[in-house]
């Protein structure tokens, strides 16, 4: 995250919320890497919301 982005976010959120945001971003990034590495197949309904799971 750039310093400029951090400063803009800091005008709205306190330090605790900013650290929580970084943790959330890191967690989702970690999960995405694990899913990609494990070769998990994405269900069709996720890539095409018109297809509902059965």
mmCIF file of the N, C-alpha and C atoms, coordinates in Angstrom:
data_MODEL
# 
_entry.id   MODEL 
# 
loop_
_atom_site.group_PDB 
_atom_site.id 
_atom_site.type_symbol 
_atom_site.label_atom_id 
_atom_site.label_alt_id 
_atom_site.label_comp_id 
_atom_site.label_asym_id 
_atom_site.label_entity_id 
_atom_site.label_seq_id 
_atom_site.pdbx_PDB_ins_code 
_atom_site.Cartn_x 
_atom_site.Cartn_y 
_atom_site.Cartn_z 
_atom_site.occupancy 
_atom_site.B_iso_or_equiv 
_atom_site.pdbx_formal_charge 
_atom_site.auth_seq_id 
_atom_site.auth_comp_id 
_atom_site.auth_asym_id 
_atom_site.auth_atom_id 
_atom_site.pdbx_PDB_model_num 
ATOM 1   N N  . UNK A 1 1  ? 0.850   -1.165  0.000   1.00 0.00 ? 1  UNK A N  1 
ATOM 2   C CA . UNK A 1 1  ? 0.000   0.000   0.000   1.00 0.00 ? 1  UNK A CA 1 
ATOM 3   C C  . UNK A 1 1  ? 0.897   1.230   0.000   1.00 0.00 ? 1  UNK A C  1 
ATOM 4   N N  . UNK A 1 2  ? 0.584   2.128   -0.879  1.00 0.00 ? 2  UNK A N  1 
ATOM 5   C CA . UNK A 1 2  ? 1.413   3.329   -0.972  1.00 0.00 ? 2  UNK A CA 1 
ATOM 6   C C  . UNK A 1 2  ? 1.158   4.257   0.215   1.00 0.00 ? 2  UNK A C  1 
ATOM 7   N N  . UNK A 1 3  ? 2.113   5.123   0.464   1.00 0.00 ? 3  UNK A N  1 
ATOM 8   C CA . UNK A 1 3  ? 1.960   6.108   1.540   1.00 0.00 ? 3  UNK A CA 1 
ATOM 9   C C  . UNK A 1 3  ? 0.755   7.005   1.293   1.00 0.00 ? 3  UNK A C  1 
ATOM 10  N N  . UNK A 1 4  ? 0.553   7.345   0.028   1.00 0.00 ? 4  UNK A N  1 
ATOM 11  C CA . UNK A 1 4  ? -0.576  8.216   -0.325  1.00 0.00 ? 4  UNK A CA 1 
ATOM 12  C C  . UNK A 1 4  ? -1.907  7.527   -0.003  1.00 0.00 ? 4  UNK A C  1 
ATOM 13  N N  . UNK A 1 5  ? -2.031  6.265   -0.360  1.00 0.00 ? 5  UNK A N  1 
ATOM 14  C CA . UNK A 1 5  ? -3.253  5.515   -0.058  1.00 0.00 ? 5  UNK A CA 1 
ATOM 15  C C  . UNK A 1 5  ? -3.462  5.418   1.443   1.00 0.00 ? 5  UNK A C  1 
ATOM 16  N N  . UNK A 1 6  ? -2.388  5.118   2.168   1.00 0.00 ? 6  UNK A N  1 
ATOM 17  C CA . UNK A 1 6  ? -2.473  5.012   3.628   1.00 0.00 ? 6  UNK A CA 1 
ATOM 18  C C  . UNK A 1 6  ? -2.951  6.337   4.234   1.00 0.00 ? 6  UNK A C  1 
ATOM 19  N N  . UNK A 1 7  ? -2.404  7.442   3.768   1.00 0.00 ? 7  UNK A N  1 
ATOM 20  C CA . UNK A 1 7  ? -2.785  8.758   4.296   1.00 0.00 ? 7  UNK A CA 1 
ATOM 21  C C  . UNK A 1 7  ? -4.253  9.071   4.002   1.00 0.00 ? 7  UNK A C  1 
ATOM 22  N N  . UNK A 1 8  ? -4.713  8.699   2.808   1.00 0.00 ? 8  UNK A N  1 
ATOM 23  C CA . UNK A 1 8  ? -6.113  8.929   2.469   1.00 0.00 ? 8  UNK A CA 1 
ATOM 24  C C  . UNK A 1 8  ? -7.034  8.090   3.357   1.00 0.00 ? 8  UNK A C  1 
ATOM 25  N N  . UNK A 1 9  ? -6.671  6.856   3.572   1.00 0.00 ? 9  UNK A N  1 
ATOM 26  C CA . UNK A 1 9  ? -7.475  5.991   4.438   1.00 0.00 ? 9  UNK A CA 1 
ATOM 27  C C  . UNK A 1 9  ? -7.443  6.478   5.885   1.00 0.00 ? 9  UNK A C  1 
ATOM 28  N N  . UNK A 1 10 ? -6.306  7.016   6.309   1.00 0.00 ? 10 UNK A N  1 
ATOM 29  C CA . UNK A 1 10 ? -6.142  7.485   7.686   1.00 0.00 ? 10 UNK A CA 1 
ATOM 30  C C  . UNK A 1 10 ? -7.025  8.691   7.995   1.00 0.00 ? 10 UNK A C  1 
ATOM 31  N N  . UNK A 1 11 ? -7.497  9.376   6.971   1.00 0.00 ? 11 UNK A N  1 
ATOM 32  C CA . UNK A 1 11 ? -8.408  10.497  7.222   1.00 0.00 ? 11 UNK A CA 1 
ATOM 33  C C  . UNK A 1 11 ? -9.791  9.996   7.632   1.00 0.00 ? 11 UNK A C  1 
ATOM 34  N N  . UNK A 1 12 ? -10.087 8.764   7.321   1.00 0.00 ? 12 UNK A N  1 
ATOM 35  C CA . UNK A 1 12 ? -11.409 8.204   7.630   1.00 0.00 ? 12 UNK A CA 1 
ATOM 36  C C  . UNK A 1 12 ? -11.382 7.144   8.728   1.00 0.00 ? 12 UNK A C  1 
ATOM 37  N N  . UNK A 1 13 ? -10.288 6.355   8.791   1.00 0.00 ? 13 UNK A N  1 
ATOM 38  C CA . UNK A 1 13 ? -10.216 5.228   9.719   1.00 0.00 ? 13 UNK A CA 1 
ATOM 39  C C  . UNK A 1 13 ? -9.106  5.441   10.744  1.00 0.00 ? 13 UNK A C  1 
ATOM 40  N N  . UNK A 1 14 ? -9.308  4.879   11.945  1.00 0.00 ? 14 UNK A N  1 
ATOM 41  C CA . UNK A 1 14 ? -8.258  4.985   12.950  1.00 0.00 ? 14 UNK A CA 1 
ATOM 42  C C  . UNK A 1 14 ? -7.214  3.888   12.731  1.00 0.00 ? 14 UNK A C  1 
ATOM 43  N N  . UNK A 1 15 ? -6.153  3.932   13.521  1.00 0.00 ? 15 UNK A N  1 
ATOM 44  C CA . UNK A 1 15 ? -5.034  3.017   13.325  1.00 0.00 ? 15 UNK A CA 1 
ATOM 45  C C  . UNK A 1 15 ? -5.451  1.551   13.495  1.00 0.00 ? 15 UNK A C  1 
ATOM 46  N N  . UNK A 1 16 ? -6.321  1.282   14.455  1.00 0.00 ? 16 UNK A N  1 
ATOM 47  C CA . UNK A 1 16 ? -6.793  -0.084  14.680  1.00 0.00 ? 16 UNK A CA 1 
ATOM 48  C C  . UNK A 1 16 ? -7.529  -0.613  13.446  1.00 0.00 ? 16 UNK A C  1 
ATOM 49  N N  . UNK A 1 17 ? -8.364  0.222   12.848  1.00 0.00 ? 17 UNK A N  1 
ATOM 50  C CA . UNK A 1 17 ? -9.101  -0.184  11.667  1.00 0.00 ? 17 UNK A CA 1 
ATOM 51  C C  . UNK A 1 17 ? -8.172  -0.383  10.465  1.00 0.00 ? 17 UNK A C  1 
ATOM 52  N N  . UNK A 1 18 ? -7.165  0.460   10.354  1.00 0.00 ? 18 UNK A N  1 
ATOM 53  C CA . UNK A 1 18 ? -6.209  0.319   9.253   1.00 0.00 ? 18 UNK A CA 1 
ATOM 54  C C  . UNK A 1 18 ? -5.425  -0.993  9.377   1.00 0.00 ? 18 UNK A C  1 
ATOM 55  N N  . UNK A 1 19 ? -5.019  -1.331  10.593  1.00 0.00 ? 19 UNK A N  1 
ATOM 56  C CA . UNK A 1 19 ? -4.296  -2.589  10.796  1.00 0.00 ? 19 UNK A CA 1 
ATOM 57  C C  . UNK A 1 19 ? -5.203  -3.786  10.528  1.00 0.00 ? 19 UNK A C  1 
ATOM 58  N N  . UNK A 1 20 ? -6.475  -3.662  10.886  1.00 0.00 ? 20 UNK A N  1 
ATOM 59  C CA . UNK A 1 20 ? -7.440  -4.727  10.599  1.00 0.00 ? 20 UNK A CA 1 
ATOM 60  C C  . UNK A 1 20 ? -7.604  -4.892  9.086   1.00 0.00 ? 20 UNK A C  1 
ATOM 61  N N  . UNK A 1 21 ? -7.625  -3.788  8.366   1.00 0.00 ? 21 UNK A N  1 
ATOM 62  C CA . UNK A 1 21 ? -7.717  -3.840  6.903   1.00 0.00 ? 21 UNK A CA 1 
ATOM 63  C C  . UNK A 1 21 ? -6.518  -4.572  6.311   1.00 0.00 ? 21 UNK A C  1 
ATOM 64  N N  . UNK A 1 22 ? -5.317  -4.250  6.782   1.00 0.00 ? 22 UNK A N  1 
ATOM 65  C CA . UNK A 1 22 ? -4.119  -4.930  6.288   1.00 0.00 ? 22 UNK A CA 1 
ATOM 66  C C  . UNK A 1 22 ? -4.170  -6.426  6.588   1.00 0.00 ? 22 UNK A C  1 
ATOM 67  N N  . UNK A 1 23 ? -4.669  -6.788  7.769   1.00 0.00 ? 23 UNK A N  1 
ATOM 68  C CA . UNK A 1 23 ? -4.804  -8.194  8.135   1.00 0.00 ? 23 UNK A CA 1 
ATOM 69  C C  . UNK A 1 23 ? -5.803  -8.893  7.219   1.00 0.00 ? 23 UNK A C  1 
ATOM 70  N N  . UNK A 1 24 ? -6.903  -8.248  6.946   1.00 0.00 ? 24 UNK A N  1 
ATOM 71  C CA . UNK A 1 24 ? -7.920  -8.814  6.063   1.00 0.00 ? 24 UNK A CA 1 
ATOM 72  C C  . UNK A 1 24 ? -7.367  -9.025  4.655   1.00 0.00 ? 24 UNK A C  1 
ATOM 73  N N  . UNK A 1 25 ? -6.676  -8.032  4.141   1.00 0.00 ? 25 UNK A N  1 
ATOM 74  C CA . UNK A 1 25 ? -6.075  -8.143  2.805   1.00 0.00 ? 25 UNK A CA 1 
ATOM 75  C C  . UNK A 1 25 ? -5.072  -9.288  2.781   1.00 0.00 ? 25 UNK A C  1 
ATOM 76  N N  . UNK A 1 26 ? -4.238  -9.377  3.796   1.00 0.00 ? 26 UNK A N  1 
ATOM 77  C CA . UNK A 1 26 ? -3.247  -10.442 3.874   1.00 0.00 ? 26 UNK A CA 1 
ATOM 78  C C  . UNK A 1 26 ? -3.881  -11.821 3.945   1.00 0.00 ? 26 UNK A C  1 
ATOM 79  N N  . UNK A 1 27 ? -4.968  -11.942 4.706   1.00 0.00 ? 27 UNK A N  1 
ATOM 80  C CA . UNK A 1 27 ? -5.646  -13.228 4.837   1.00 0.00 ? 27 UNK A CA 1 
ATOM 81  C C  . UNK A 1 27 ? -6.241  -13.667 3.508   1.00 0.00 ? 27 UNK A C  1 
ATOM 82  N N  . UNK A 1 28 ? -6.939  -12.772 2.825   1.00 0.00 ? 28 UNK A N  1 
ATOM 83  C CA . UNK A 1 28 ? -7.522  -13.124 1.536   1.00 0.00 ? 28 UNK A CA 1 
ATOM 84  C C  . UNK A 1 28 ? -6.437  -13.450 0.505   1.00 0.00 ? 28 UNK A C  1 
ATOM 85  N N  . UNK A 1 29 ? -5.329  -12.738 0.547   1.00 0.00 ? 29 UNK A N  1 
ATOM 86  C CA . UNK A 1 29 ? -4.225  -13.026 -0.364  1.00 0.00 ? 29 UNK A CA 1 
ATOM 87  C C  . UNK A 1 29 ? -3.663  -14.412 -0.090  1.00 0.00 ? 29 UNK A C  1 
ATOM 88  N N  . UNK A 1 30 ? -3.473  -14.754 1.182   1.00 0.00 ? 30 UNK A N  1 
ATOM 89  C CA . UNK A 1 30 ? -2.973  -16.067 1.567   1.00 0.00 ? 30 UNK A CA 1 
ATOM 90  C C  . UNK A 1 30 ? -3.914  -17.169 1.090   1.00 0.00 ? 30 UNK A C  1 
ATOM 91  N N  . UNK A 1 31 ? -5.211  -17.002 1.323   1.00 0.00 ? 31 UNK A N  1 
ATOM 92  C CA . UNK A 1 31 ? -6.189  -18.005 0.901   1.00 0.00 ? 31 UNK A CA 1 
ATOM 93  C C  . UNK A 1 31 ? -6.162  -18.162 -0.619  1.00 0.00 ? 31 UNK A C  1 
ATOM 94  N N  . UNK A 1 32 ? -6.063  -17.063 -1.336  1.00 0.00 ? 32 UNK A N  1 
ATOM 95  C CA . UNK A 1 32 ? -6.019  -17.130 -2.799  1.00 0.00 ? 32 UNK A CA 1 
ATOM 96  C C  . UNK A 1 32 ? -4.792  -17.898 -3.277  1.00 0.00 ? 32 UNK A C  1 
ATOM 97  N N  . UNK A 1 33 ? -3.643  -17.694 -2.653  1.00 0.00 ? 33 UNK A N  1 
ATOM 98  C CA . UNK A 1 33 ? -2.430  -18.423 -3.033  1.00 0.00 ? 33 UNK A CA 1 
ATOM 99  C C  . UNK A 1 33 ? -2.563  -19.911 -2.739  1.00 0.00 ? 33 UNK A C  1 
ATOM 100 N N  . UNK A 1 34 ? -3.131  -20.246 -1.599  1.00 0.00 ? 34 UNK A N  1 
ATOM 101 C CA . UNK A 1 34 ? -3.311  -21.660 -1.244  1.00 0.00 ? 34 UNK A CA 1 
ATOM 102 C C  . UNK A 1 34 ? -4.267  -22.329 -2.221  1.00 0.00 ? 34 UNK A C  1 
ATOM 103 N N  . UNK A 1 35 ? -5.382  -21.676 -2.516  1.00 0.00 ? 35 UNK A N  1 
ATOM 104 C CA . UNK A 1 35 ? -6.366  -22.235 -3.449  1.00 0.00 ? 35 UNK A CA 1 
ATOM 105 C C  . UNK A 1 35 ? -5.740  -22.416 -4.831  1.00 0.00 ? 35 UNK A C  1 
ATOM 106 N N  . UNK A 1 36 ? -4.992  -21.438 -5.297  1.00 0.00 ? 36 UNK A N  1 
ATOM 107 C CA . UNK A 1 36 ? -4.335  -21.543 -6.603  1.00 0.00 ? 36 UNK A CA 1 
ATOM 108 C C  . UNK A 1 36 ? -3.293  -22.655 -6.611  1.00 0.00 ? 36 UNK A C  1 
ATOM 109 N N  . UNK A 1 37 ? -2.510  -22.739 -5.562  1.00 0.00 ? 37 UNK A N  1 
ATOM 110 C CA . UNK A 1 37 ? -1.462  -23.763 -5.481  1.00 0.00 ? 37 UNK A CA 1 
ATOM 111 C C  . UNK A 1 37 ? -2.045  -25.164 -5.411  1.00 0.00 ? 37 UNK A C  1 
ATOM 112 N N  . UNK A 1 38 ? -3.179  -25.301 -4.750  1.00 0.00 ? 38 UNK A N  1 
ATOM 113 C CA . UNK A 1 38 ? -3.809  -26.611 -4.596  1.00 0.00 ? 38 UNK A CA 1 
ATOM 114 C C  . UNK A 1 38 ? -4.607  -27.009 -5.834  1.00 0.00 ? 38 UNK A C  1 
ATOM 115 N N  . UNK A 1 39 ? -4.769  -26.082 -6.760  1.00 0.00 ? 39 UNK A N  1 
ATOM 116 C CA . UNK A 1 39 ? -5.494  -26.390 -7.991  1.00 0.00 ? 39 UNK A CA 1 
ATOM 117 C C  . UNK A 1 39 ? -6.985  -26.577 -7.774  1.00 0.00 ? 39 UNK A C  1 
ATOM 118 N N  . UNK A 1 40 ? -7.533  -25.872 -6.806  1.00 0.00 ? 40 UNK A N  1 
ATOM 119 C CA . UNK A 1 40 ? -8.959  -25.985 -6.524  1.00 0.00 ? 40 UNK A CA 1 
ATOM 120 C C  . UNK A 1 40 ? -9.750  -25.458 -7.715  1.00 0.00 ? 40 UNK A C  1 
ATOM 121 N N  . UNK A 1 41 ? -10.699 -26.272 -8.169  1.00 0.00 ? 41 UNK A N  1 
ATOM 122 C CA . UNK A 1 41 ? -11.516 -25.901 -9.316  1.00 0.00 ? 41 UNK A CA 1 
ATOM 123 C C  . UNK A 1 41 ? -12.610 -24.933 -8.867  1.00 0.00 ? 41 UNK A C  1 
ATOM 124 N N  . UNK A 1 42 ? -12.818 -23.894 -9.637  1.00 0.00 ? 42 UNK A N  1 
ATOM 125 C CA . UNK A 1 42 ? -13.863 -22.922 -9.344  1.00 0.00 ? 42 UNK A CA 1 
ATOM 126 C C  . UNK A 1 42 ? -15.171 -23.443 -9.916  1.00 0.00 ? 42 UNK A C  1 
ATOM 127 N N  . UNK A 1 43 ? -16.214 -23.473 -9.084  1.00 0.00 ? 43 UNK A N  1 
ATOM 128 C CA . UNK A 1 43 ? -17.520 -23.933 -9.541  1.00 0.00 ? 43 UNK A CA 1 
ATOM 129 C C  . UNK A 1 43 ? -18.043 -23.032 -10.648 1.00 0.00 ? 43 UNK A C  1 
ATOM 130 N N  . UNK A 1 44 ? -18.788 -23.625 -11.580 1.00 0.00 ? 44 UNK A N  1 
ATOM 131 C CA . UNK A 1 44 ? -19.323 -22.874 -12.718 1.00 0.00 ? 44 UNK A CA 1 
ATOM 132 C C  . UNK A 1 44 ? -20.204 -21.706 -12.290 1.00 0.00 ? 44 UNK A C  1 
ATOM 133 N N  . UNK A 1 45 ? -20.974 -21.893 -11.218 1.00 0.00 ? 45 UNK A N  1 
ATOM 134 C CA . UNK A 1 45 ? -21.894 -20.827 -10.809 1.00 0.00 ? 45 UNK A CA 1 
ATOM 135 C C  . UNK A 1 45 ? -21.151 -19.594 -10.303 1.00 0.00 ? 45 UNK A C  1 
ATOM 136 N N  . UNK A 1 46 ? -19.895 -19.752 -9.893  1.00 0.00 ? 46 UNK A N  1 
ATOM 137 C CA . UNK A 1 46 ? -19.123 -18.596 -9.441  1.00 0.00 ? 46 UNK A CA 1 
ATOM 138 C C  . UNK A 1 46 ? -18.664 -17.766 -10.631 1.00 0.00 ? 46 UNK A C  1 
ATOM 139 N N  . UNK A 1 47 ? -18.235 -18.428 -11.697 1.00 0.00 ? 47 UNK A N  1 
ATOM 140 C CA . UNK A 1 47 ? -17.777 -17.697 -12.875 1.00 0.00 ? 47 UNK A CA 1 
ATOM 141 C C  . UNK A 1 47 ? -18.938 -17.227 -13.738 1.00 0.00 ? 47 UNK A C  1 
ATOM 142 N N  . UNK A 1 48 ? -20.105 -17.887 -13.607 1.00 0.00 ? 48 UNK A N  1 
ATOM 143 C CA . UNK A 1 48 ? -21.303 -17.495 -14.342 1.00 0.00 ? 48 UNK A CA 1 
ATOM 144 C C  . UNK A 1 48 ? -22.476 -17.518 -13.379 1.00 0.00 ? 48 UNK A C  1 
ATOM 145 N N  . UNK A 1 49 ? -22.801 -16.367 -12.762 1.00 0.00 ? 49 UNK A N  1 
ATOM 146 C CA . UNK A 1 49 ? -23.840 -16.340 -11.730 1.00 0.00 ? 49 UNK A CA 1 
ATOM 147 C C  . UNK A 1 49 ? -25.202 -16.803 -12.228 1.00 0.00 ? 49 UNK A C  1 
ATOM 148 N N  . UNK A 1 50 ? -25.407 -16.890 -13.546 1.00 0.00 ? 50 UNK A N  1 
ATOM 149 C CA . UNK A 1 50 ? -26.697 -17.366 -14.077 1.00 0.00 ? 50 UNK A CA 1 
ATOM 150 C C  . UNK A 1 50 ? -26.855 -18.864 -13.844 1.00 0.00 ? 50 UNK A C  1 
ATOM 151 N N  . UNK A 1 51 ? -25.758 -19.568 -13.621 1.00 0.00 ? 51 UNK A N  1 
ATOM 152 C CA . UNK A 1 51 ? -25.790 -21.011 -13.369 1.00 0.00 ? 51 UNK A CA 1 
ATOM 153 C C  . UNK A 1 51 ? -25.866 -21.214 -11.860 1.00 0.00 ? 51 UNK A C  1 
ATOM 154 N N  . UNK A 1 52 ? -26.980 -21.723 -11.374 1.00 0.00 ? 52 UNK A N  1 
ATOM 155 C CA . UNK A 1 52 ? -27.160 -21.923 -9.942  1.00 0.00 ? 52 UNK A CA 1 
ATOM 156 C C  . UNK A 1 52 ? -26.676 -23.293 -9.519  1.00 0.00 ? 52 UNK A C  1 
ATOM 157 N N  . UNK A 1 53 ? -26.087 -23.412 -8.304  1.00 0.00 ? 53 UNK A N  1 
ATOM 158 C CA . UNK A 1 53 ? -25.656 -24.725 -7.813  1.00 0.00 ? 53 UNK A CA 1 
ATOM 159 C C  . UNK A 1 53 ? -26.846 -25.637 -7.580  1.00 0.00 ? 53 UNK A C  1 
ATOM 160 N N  . UNK A 1 54 ? -26.624 -26.926 -7.774  1.00 0.00 ? 54 UNK A N  1 
ATOM 161 C CA . UNK A 1 54 ? -27.722 -27.884 -7.608  1.00 0.00 ? 54 UNK A CA 1 
ATOM 162 C C  . UNK A 1 54 ? -27.543 -28.710 -6.377  1.00 0.00 ? 54 UNK A C  1 
# 
